[in-house]
Amino acid sequence: MTTRIAVIGLGSIAVEHLKAYQLNPQAELVAVCDVDLERAKARGEQFGVARVTGSAEEIFSDPDVDAVSVCVPNTLHAPIAEAALRAGKDVLVEKPMTVTVPEAEALVKAVEETGKALQIGYVRRYAPNALVTKRFLDAGEFGDIYAARATLLRTAGNPGGWFGDVELSGGGPLIDLGVHIIDLCWYLMGMPKAVSASGATFAPLGARDNIQNLTRYKAASAARPNTVEDFATAQIRFEGGAVLDVATSFSLHARNEISVRIHGDKGGAEIEPELLMITERHDTLLHVQPQIDSLGFDFRIGFANQIDHFLRICRGEIPADATAEQGLEMARMLTAIYESAKSGAEVAITR
Ligand SMILES: NC(=O)c1ccc[n+]([C@@H]2O[C@H](COP(=O)([O-])OP(=O)(O)OC[C@H]3O[C@@H](n4cnc5c(N)ncnc54)[C@H](O)[C@@H]3O)[C@@H](O)[C@H]2O)c1
């Protein structure tokens, strides 16, 4: 049984969704939608999708659409995902699920009330480096994870467009890049409840549009004023005492860097930049490097796996596992970090 898919929002990341659906025999791409109708037409042609619309409402009311990918700017995730669920569609929503806690609570309610699936596009969970780590972790190889540290720094990587406009993005690198690495650590830590967060944000450099001869990921949408942070650094504390430290930037006087590490009482793992497991046996330290095709995050395989996983959810073979409840917990963590950055004090996370 194929799942009939519509993709809503057809900018840069939608291309990865469209490619992965196109290559998956379990998916039938039936419609594409973007408020920029010219872009929608171009994507329709590019991927051979005949039904092209500028209105998401048309997708919601179309009985020939079973499920949607939501690839619009962050602050539009909540209304579009909720309307799709309430119209009876399964939903794959790009990260972050929402930018506020009340919106996330509304999505949790919508999933409960409709019985439809909502899956968050935490693509990094589905790349082989994370899948292998999870398998070792579930077998108890690392023991209890009590600390995680994640860094995703771009020297000059503000994507521009809506990403820089806090009204549409909800924030800068923390909510855009930080969400990926916070989620990956949190997921591998066993998704403990967050109890507090402390953070700081800085914006002395701006979007650094002056930088030449350097390719960067760019939003397809038009330029807007830059009102987000350049750099965020934070610590999240969890029930049971575990901590997660995170640092992330769009603009920073630093080299580009990605690092994702978890530390347990029996062993640790570096998931990025290259999978490596660290442990001790017979009074000797061991570095164990799994032999897999890609030791770092493989974007193409990650997307292919994520889409295949979503299609299995749509067919009812497995439940959603990057759920609205998890999106709500992420909204709590990100909101607390931004609040802490404003107040200059640690913020308790209450529910
Ligand atoms: N998973 C990842 O690695 C990853 C990477 C980049 C972006 N993203 C996420 O994907 C989403 C989109 O980012 P992007 O880089 O593709 O942005 P983009 O600006 O390139 O594309 C967004 C598109 O949404 C369209 N749009 C805006 N409002 C709409 C509406 N109401 N209905 C239909 N279309 C609408 C815009 O016209 C534009 O074409 C964001 O949530 C972002 O955080 C995820």
The ligand as an SDF file (V2000), in Angstrom:
LIG
                    3D

 44 48  0  0  0  0  0  0  0  0999 V2000
   16.0870   18.8290    9.0090 N   0  0  0  0  0  0  0  0  0  0  0  0
   17.0070   19.6840    8.6440 C   0  0  0  0  0  0  0  0  0  0  0  0
   18.2030   19.3780    8.6270 O   0  0  0  0  0  0  0  0  0  0  0  0
   16.5800   21.0670    8.2290 C   0  0  0  0  0  0  0  0  0  0  0  0
   17.4690   21.8690    7.5020 C   0  0  0  0  0  0  0  0  0  0  0  0
   17.0140   23.1200    7.1150 C   0  0  0  0  0  0  0  0  0  0  0  0
   15.7490   23.5680    7.4580 C   0  0  0  0  0  0  0  0  0  0  0  0
   14.9290   22.7610    8.1970 N   0  0  0  0  0  0  0  0  0  0  0  0
   13.5830   23.2160    8.5940 C   0  0  0  0  0  0  0  0  0  0  0  0
   12.7430   23.1600    7.4430 O   0  0  0  0  0  0  0  0  0  0  0  0
   11.7960   24.2290    7.4800 C   0  0  0  0  0  0  0  0  0  0  0  0
   11.9070   25.0350    6.1880 C   0  0  0  0  0  0  0  0  0  0  0  0
   13.2380   25.5350    6.0590 O   0  0  0  0  0  0  0  0  0  0  0  0
   13.8460   25.8870    4.6230 P   0  0  0  0  0  0  0  0  0  0  0  0
   15.2990   26.0120    4.8210 O   0  0  0  0  0  0  0  0  0  0  0  0
   13.3350   24.9430    3.6070 O   0  0  0  0  0  0  0  0  0  0  0  0
   13.2080   27.3470    4.4010 O   0  0  0  0  0  0  0  0  0  0  0  0
   12.9330   28.0540    2.9910 P   0  0  0  0  0  0  0  0  0  0  0  0
   12.7770   29.4930    3.2610 O   0  0  0  0  0  0  0  0  0  0  0  0
   13.9680   27.6220    2.0180 O   0  0  0  0  0  0  0  0  0  0  0  0
   11.5320   27.4360    2.5460 O   0  0  0  0  0  0  0  0  0  0  0  0
   10.3280   27.7000    3.2180 C   0  0  0  0  0  0  0  0  0  0  0  0
    9.2010   27.6740    2.1810 C   0  0  0  0  0  0  0  0  0  0  0  0
    7.9420   27.7410    2.8500 O   0  0  0  0  0  0  0  0  0  0  0  0
    7.0900   28.5510    2.0340 C   0  0  0  0  0  0  0  0  0  0  0  0
    5.9620   29.0110    2.8300 N   0  0  0  0  0  0  0  0  0  0  0  0
    5.9190   30.0290    3.7260 C   0  0  0  0  0  0  0  0  0  0  0  0
    4.6920   30.1250    4.2600 N   0  0  0  0  0  0  0  0  0  0  0  0
    3.9280   29.1470    3.7160 C   0  0  0  0  0  0  0  0  0  0  0  0
    2.5850   28.7340    3.8780 C   0  0  0  0  0  0  0  0  0  0  0  0
    1.7590   29.3440    4.7270 N   0  0  0  0  0  0  0  0  0  0  0  0
    2.1340   27.6930    3.1200 N   0  0  0  0  0  0  0  0  0  0  0  0
    2.9520   27.0770    2.2330 C   0  0  0  0  0  0  0  0  0  0  0  0
    4.2390   27.4360    2.0370 N   0  0  0  0  0  0  0  0  0  0  0  0
    4.7290   28.4440    2.7890 C   0  0  0  0  0  0  0  0  0  0  0  0
    8.0130   29.6430    1.5190 C   0  0  0  0  0  0  0  0  0  0  0  0
    7.4720   30.3130    0.3980 O   0  0  0  0  0  0  0  0  0  0  0  0
    9.2710   28.8340    1.1830 C   0  0  0  0  0  0  0  0  0  0  0  0
    9.2540   28.3450   -0.1250 O   0  0  0  0  0  0  0  0  0  0  0  0
   12.1080   25.0120    8.7420 C   0  0  0  0  0  0  0  0  0  0  0  0
   11.2910   24.5790    9.7790 O   0  0  0  0  0  0  0  0  0  0  0  0
   13.5430   24.6440    9.0760 C   0  0  0  0  0  0  0  0  0  0  0  0
   13.8230   24.7150   10.4480 O   0  0  0  0  0  0  0  0  0  0  0  0
   15.3270   21.5340    8.5620 C   0  0  0  0  0  0  0  0  0  0  0  0
  1  2  1  0
  2  3  2  0
  2  4  1  0
  4  5  1  0
  4 44  2  0
  5  6  2  0
  6  7  1  0
  7  8  2  0
  8  9  1  0
  8 44  1  0
  9 10  1  0
  9 42  1  0
 10 11  1  0
 11 12  1  0
 11 40  1  0
 12 13  1  0
 13 14  1  0
 14 15  2  0
 14 16  1  0
 14 17  1  0
 17 18  1  0
 18 19  2  0
 18 20  1  0
 18 21  1  0
 21 22  1  0
 22 23  1  0
 23 24  1  0
 23 38  1  0
 24 25  1  0
 25 26  1  0
 25 36  1  0
 26 27  1  0
 26 35  1  0
 27 28  2  0
 28 29  1  0
 29 30  1  0
 29 35  2  0
 30 31  1  0
 30 32  2  0
 32 33  1  0
 33 34  2  0
 34 35  1  0
 36 37  1  0
 36 38  1  0
 38 39  1  0
 40 41  1  0
 40 42  1  0
 42 43  1  0
M  CHG  2   8   1  16  -1
M  END
$$$$
